[in-house]
Amino acid sequence: MGLLRSIFAVPEEDIIEATDDASLVERSGGQVALVSGEKTNIKLTSPEDIILAEAILLARSDDRSGDYRAVGREVRN
């Protein structure tokens, strides 16, 4: 957590211009590495991402009656 605390201890305009934590790490002189992971480990940044996440959760569910709809979003059956 020390690294994240230090990279966020910059002027707010620097943080606003950053696209993600990795860009802040690189800007502070740190190195970012890519690692293999599960393709369904997605970043939720748009309404469409929520729909994809719901589909992933439903596909993983053994009980197809589970309700994984996003709170506050109208879903039509």
Secondary structure by P-SEA (a helix, b strand, c coil): caaaaaaacccaaaaaacccaaaaaaaabbbbbbbbccccccccccaaaaaaaaaaaaaaccccccccccccccccc
